[in-house]
Amino acid sequence: MIEMMVTITIILMLAALLLGSMGGKVRGSRDRVNYLQWRDDMVSAAQFHKWNYLKPSDPQAGRQIAELEFDASIRDKDLHNLWELIQPHFIFNYKMNDLDLMNFNDSYFADHWMTNIIGVDRTGYPYRLQGLQKLELENCKVSDNALKVLYQPMPYLQPKAPPIQADMAFMYPMTNLLEINVFGCKKVTKQGIADLKKAMPQIRVISTFDHNPPYHWPGWTGQ
């Protein structure tokens, strides 16, 4: 009887390990399908896109989005897939790190749209588009709050999200962003821009108040 129980226990342990391995492979396959679908949905919603081919000489090597430009027809719901792609628990979120430029000029982009780019998920983890360096919002409907959300969580924009986990707070600010264009945005004030620059010294802000500010990125030579 004891030998039988030991044998059954060993069989159950092996079965659990096997099922766990199979489950991981299934989840990985599903996440890969989701990544490809969501990525291509973002590209189809854009007026213009640019690929960063991993190996230009090998079309089978894969490609990642480098730039996205939208026209006035873009809506907040069209960006939901972007939010899905950059969630911290999504295993392929790193594949969006090559996206360094997004252009929403002359669109209906408003404050709450920013949560598709940066925010806090439902587990209290911060997320953001890690590779984004330039964000074009000329003549959009954003206010100072859209600038503020770049360096601190804005609970009213994400009422269902819990407070950010204390040990994750330092990871929240969008320090990778080097330039934002809010020229013609009537709800953006000088004070909002000053607060942004104080929180994120590396950022260049193009605005109605200063349409050609100096560059001061790390390594910038003026050329």
Number of C-alpha atoms within 10 A of each C-alpha: 6 7 8 9 10 11 12 12 12 12 12 12 12 12 12 12 12 12 12 12 11 12 12 12 12 12 12 15 12 11 16 15 12 17 22 13 13 19 19 14 16 18 19 12 18 20 14 13 17 15 15 14 16 13 11 11 8 9 10 10 10 12 16 17 21 19 20 20 18 20 16 13 12 17 16 14 9 15 19 17 18 20 20 17 25 23 23 17 13 15 15 17 20 15 16 20 16 19 21 20 20 20 21 21 21 18 18 19 21 16 18 16 18 21 24 22 21 24 30 25 20 13 13 16 22 22 23 26 25 20 19 23 19 20 19 19 25 22 20 23 19 22 17 19 18 22 20 18 23 23 20 18 20 19 15 9 17 16 9 11 17 14 19 20 13 9 8 11 16 11 13 20 21 23 19 17 21 21 19 20 22 27 20 19 19 15 14 21 15 13 10 17 20 13 16 21 15 11 16 18 14 18 22 22 24 21 23 18 15 11 13 11 11 11 15 14 14 8 6 8 8 8 3
